Amino acid sequence: MTAALTFTVWAGQAHALEVKTAVLRVDYPKVLPISRLDHPVDDLGFAGAVLANEDNRTTGSFLGMEFSAEFVAAPAGEASDAMAKLLADGYDQVIVMANAEDTLSLADQAGDGVLVVNALARETALRDDQCRANLLHVVPSNAMLADTVTQFAMWKKWDRWFLIYGSNPEDTALAEDYRRSAKKFGAKLVEEREFEDTGGSRRTDTGHVLVQRQIPVFTQDARAHDVVIAADASEVFANYLPFHTWEPRPVMGSGGLRPVTIHPAHEAWGATQFHTRFEKLTKRFVREQDYQAWLALRVIGEAVIRTSSNDVAVLRNYILGDAFELAAFKGQKVTFRDWNGQLRQPVLLSDGRITISVSPQEGYLHQRSLLDSLGLDKPESRCTAFN
């Protein structure tokens, strides 16, 4: 077995209450990113968790708590072995950064006595009929992200949609989330087209020349529409759509105006101090995976601090209860849905340069929480594991 990348961060002196958390990141083979700005970094996700560990330590050191965090990067296919070792070493709070299939498998492997927090997989099914009682989600579901886009489009009165989706399974699943969202909020899908992933290089010296010829032809003769919605979870084509469509229309979804959990340009609600600390620690800008790992570790830290316990059952009950809330630099405290383990949170809409808007949008009301207008609401969810 290939050796996994592992390192441990200890915080504080020896205290009465020891809190051990692990972050397990599964590394999959990657194609060359579209932009050199997106080149992978070795500490992706881990950097945010290190920062969260420092935050937990700051408060915990005054309360007789010792926080430690272990970080493991396992190659694809070796995630189960990495989880087995963590379980054997006594870790019962594990943050997982993996695809949907591995996330479910790892949660099942961990069992009911372990609290697993999903910080990467966005598939809506994990919060729906494939939910697990021991699995919480800090990363928004694709349903939440689709509703974020839809609410803004409807606020702009862009209700006629041209939906373009990729040919891979994760793309078609994301497209279904956009269809559901359109029906939910009253948008009209005037046309749909599938962009076939042929497996070619996404970035070449002449890429812009080919794109400039191909995308306009692909989008030609579409029915009258206000906006192009891109469902491209595989990151194959969506980033090439802006300025290349046959008709001059805005692009939203996987390209153009995108729903994100965080962005380096987001400065409202105290986010600047978060970015400053992160950049001082890492000498780079934050990415969504970093923020999501930070959020996951902070959820556990906040629960430990409030309950003065490291017992998994105690922590889970508190996290899912009405008393739990956490500041997340998004203008309001975030909480969990007790019917499927999903973290409620506002979602940013970014053009890659600035934050254009934040959903939920004005006017979308909900009897429980405005944040529940994003994603699967309780009556919509088929999750029964939390009953």
Solvent accessible surface area in square Angstrom, and as a share of the most:
residue,aa,sasa,rsa
1,M,162,0.72
2,T,86,0.50
3,A,91,0.70
4,A,32,0.24
5,L,90,0.45
6,T,66,0.38
7,F,77,0.32
8,T,54,0.31
9,V,39,0.23
10,W,148,0.52
11,A,2,0.01
12,G,40,0.39
13,Q,140,0.62
14,A,95,0.73
15,H,68,0.30
16,A,108,0.84
17,L,36,0.18
18,E,72,0.32
19,V,1,0.00
20,K,55,0.23
21,T,6,0.03
22,A,0,0.00
23,V,0,0.00
24,L,0,0.00
25,R,24,0.09
26,V,6,0.03
27,D,57,0.30
28,Y,57,0.22
29,P,124,0.78
30,K,164,0.69
31,V,108,0.62
32,L,95,0.47
33,P,21,0.13
34,I,34,0.17
35,S,38,0.24
36,R,177,0.65
37,L,146,0.73
38,D,80,0.41
39,H,75,0.33
40,P,98,0.62
41,V,41,0.23
42,D,120,0.62
43,D,48,0.25
44,L,32,0.16
45,G,0,0.00
46,F,1,0.00
47,A,4,0.03
48,G,0,0.00
49,A,0,0.00
50,V,25,0.14
51,L,2,0.01
52,A,0,0.00
53,N,3,0.02
54,E,52,0.24
55,D,27,0.14
56,N,3,0.01
57,R,99,0.36
58,T,82,0.48
59,T,58,0.34
60,G,0,0.00
61,S,48,0.31
62,F,169,0.70
63,L,93,0.46
64,G,26,0.25
65,M,8,0.04
66,E,25,0.11
67,F,7,0.03
68,S,4,0.02
69,A,1,0.00
70,E,22,0.10
71,F,0,0.00
72,V,9,0.05
73,A,5,0.04
74,A,1,0.01
75,P,40,0.25
76,A,43,0.33
77,G,77,0.74
78,E,32,0.14
79,A,7,0.06
80,S,59,0.38
81,D,74,0.38
82,A,10,0.08
83,M,0,0.00
84,A,49,0.38
85,K,129,0.55
86,L,3,0.01
87,L,51,0.25
88,A,88,0.68
89,D,64,0.33
90,G,50,0.48
91,Y,14,0.05
92,D,49,0.26
93,Q,2,0.01
94,V,0,0.00
95,I,0,0.00
96,V,0,0.00
97,M,2,0.01
98,A,0,0.00
99,N,62,0.32
100,A,19,0.15
101,E,133,0.60
102,D,34,0.17
103,T,0,0.00
104,L,21,0.10
105,S,62,0.40
106,L,3,0.02
107,A,1,0.00
108,D,79,0.41
109,Q,63,0.28
110,A,12,0.09
111,G,26,0.25
112,D,129,0.67
113,G,55,0.53
114,V,13,0.07
115,L,1,0.00
116,V,0,0.00
117,V,0,0.00
118,N,0,0.00
119,A,0,0.00
120,L,55,0.27
121,A,4,0.03
122,R,64,0.24
123,E,50,0.22
124,T,18,0.10
125,A,34,0.26
126,L,2,0.01
127,R,3,0.01
128,D,12,0.06
129,D,81,0.42
130,Q,75,0.34
131,C,12,0.07
132,R,70,0.26
133,A,36,0.28
134,N,12,0.06
135,L,0,0.00
136,L,0,0.00
137,H,0,0.00
138,V,0,0.00
139,V,0,0.00
140,P,0,0.00
141,S,4,0.02
142,N,13,0.07
143,A,0,0.00
144,M,1,0.00
145,L,8,0.04
146,A,0,0.00
147,D,0,0.00
148,T,0,0.00
149,V,0,0.00
150,T,0,0.00
151,Q,0,0.00
152,F,17,0.07
153,A,0,0.00
154,M,41,0.18
155,W,140,0.49
156,K,81,0.34
157,K,165,0.70
158,W,64,0.22
159,D,43,0.22
160,R,93,0.34
161,W,0,0.00
162,F,1,0.00
163,L,0,0.00
164,I,0,0.00
165,Y,37,0.14
166,G,2,0.02
167,S,38,0.24
168,N,37,0.19
169,P,108,0.68
170,E,69,0.31
171,D,1,0.00
172,T,54,0.31
173,A,48,0.37
174,L,14,0.07
175,A,0,0.00
176,E,97,0.44
177,D,14,0.07
178,Y,4,0.01
179,R,67,0.25
180,R,54,0.20
181,S,0,0.00
182,A,2,0.02
183,K,180,0.76
184,K,74,0.31
185,F,36,0.15
186,G,46,0.44
187,A,12,0.10
188,K,122,0.52
189,L,57,0.28
190,V,34,0.20
191,E,38,0.17
192,E,64,0.29
193,R,52,0.19
194,E,84,0.38
195,F,45,0.19
196,E,118,0.53
197,D,49,0.25
198,T,118,0.69
199,G,66,0.63
200,G,54,0.52
201,S,83,0.53
202,R,39,0.14
203,R,75,0.27
204,T,69,0.40
205,D,142,0.74
206,T,76,0.44
207,G,14,0.13
208,H,122,0.55
209,V,56,0.32
210,L,83,0.41
211,V,14,0.08
212,Q,115,0.51
213,R,164,0.60
214,Q,105,0.47
215,I,5,0.03
216,P,28,0.17
217,V,99,0.57
218,F,52,0.22
219,T,3,0.02
220,Q,59,0.26
221,D,122,0.63
222,A,17,0.13
223,R,170,0.62
224,A,68,0.52
225,H,6,0.02
226,D,27,0.14
227,V,0,0.00
228,V,0,0.00
229,I,0,0.00
230,A,0,0.00
231,A,0,0.00
232,D,2,0.01
233,A,47,0.36
234,S,30,0.19
235,E,100,0.45
236,V,26,0.15
237,F,2,0.01
238,A,1,0.00
239,N,72,0.37
240,Y,44,0.17
241,L,0,0.00
242,P,31,0.20
243,F,204,0.85
244,H,43,0.19
245,T,19,0.11
246,W,124,0.44
247,E,65,0.29
248,P,115,0.72
249,R,83,0.30
250,P,52,0.33
251,V,9,0.05
252,M,1,0.00
253,G,3,0.03
254,S,22,0.14
255,G,0,0.00
256,G,27,0.26
257,L,21,0.10
258,R,80,0.29
259,P,10,0.06
260,V,3,0.02
261,T,1,0.00
262,I,4,0.02
263,H,35,0.16
264,P,41,0.26
265,A,37,0.29
266,H,4,0.02
267,E,116,0.52
268,A,48,0.37
269,W,126,0.44
270,G,39,0.38
271,A,0,0.00
272,T,62,0.36
273,Q,87,0.38
274,F,0,0.00
275,H,10,0.04
276,T,79,0.46
277,R,80,0.29
278,F,0,0.00
279,E,53,0.24
280,K,160,0.68
281,L,73,0.36
282,T,25,0.14
283,K,166,0.70
284,R,43,0.16
285,F,133,0.55
286,V,4,0.02
287,R,64,0.23
288,E,27,0.12
289,Q,51,0.23
290,D,0,0.00
291,Y,0,0.00
292,Q,3,0.01
293,A,0,0.00
294,W,7,0.02
295,L,1,0.00
296,A,0,0.00
297,L,3,0.02
298,R,37,0.13
299,V,0,0.00
300,I,2,0.01
301,G,0,0.00
302,E,19,0.08
303,A,0,0.00
304,V,0,0.00
305,I,25,0.12
306,R,157,0.57
307,T,37,0.22
308,S,77,0.50
309,S,21,0.13
310,N,54,0.28
311,D,69,0.36
312,V,16,0.09
313,A,59,0.46
314,V,62,0.36
315,L,0,0.00
316,R,53,0.19
317,N,101,0.52
318,Y,44,0.17
319,I,0,0.00
320,L,22,0.11
321,G,33,0.31
322,D,156,0.81
323,A,73,0.56
324,F,1,0.01
325,E,84,0.38
326,L,6,0.03
327,A,59,0.45
328,A,1,0.01
329,F,29,0.12
330,K,3,0.01
331,G,45,0.44
332,Q,86,0.38
333,K,100,0.42
334,V,0,0.00
335,T,38,0.22
336,F,9,0.04
337,R,2,0.01
338,D,73,0.38
339,W,14,0.05
340,N,1,0.01
341,G,0,0.00
342,Q,1,0.01
343,L,0,0.00
344,R,23,0.08
345,Q,1,0.00
346,P,2,0.01
347,V,0,0.00
348,L,0,0.00
349,L,0,0.00
350,S,2,0.02
351,D,72,0.37
352,G,52,0.50
353,R,191,0.70
354,I,95,0.48
355,T,39,0.23
356,I,73,0.37
357,S,22,0.14
358,V,38,0.22
359,S,0,0.00
360,P,26,0.16
361,Q,17,0.07
362,E,149,0.67
363,G,61,0.59
364,Y,51,0.19
365,L,146,0.73
366,H,36,0.16
367,Q,154,0.68
368,R,103,0.38
369,S,29,0.19
370,L,89,0.44
371,L,5,0.03
372,D,1,0.01
373,S,8,0.05
374,L,0,0.00
375,G,0,0.00
376,L,15,0.08
377,D,19,0.10
378,K,104,0.44
379,P,114,0.71
380,E,73,0.33
381,S,19,0.12
382,R,157,0.57
383,C,11,0.07
384,T,97,0.57
385,A,43,0.33
386,F,28,0.12
387,N,153,0.79
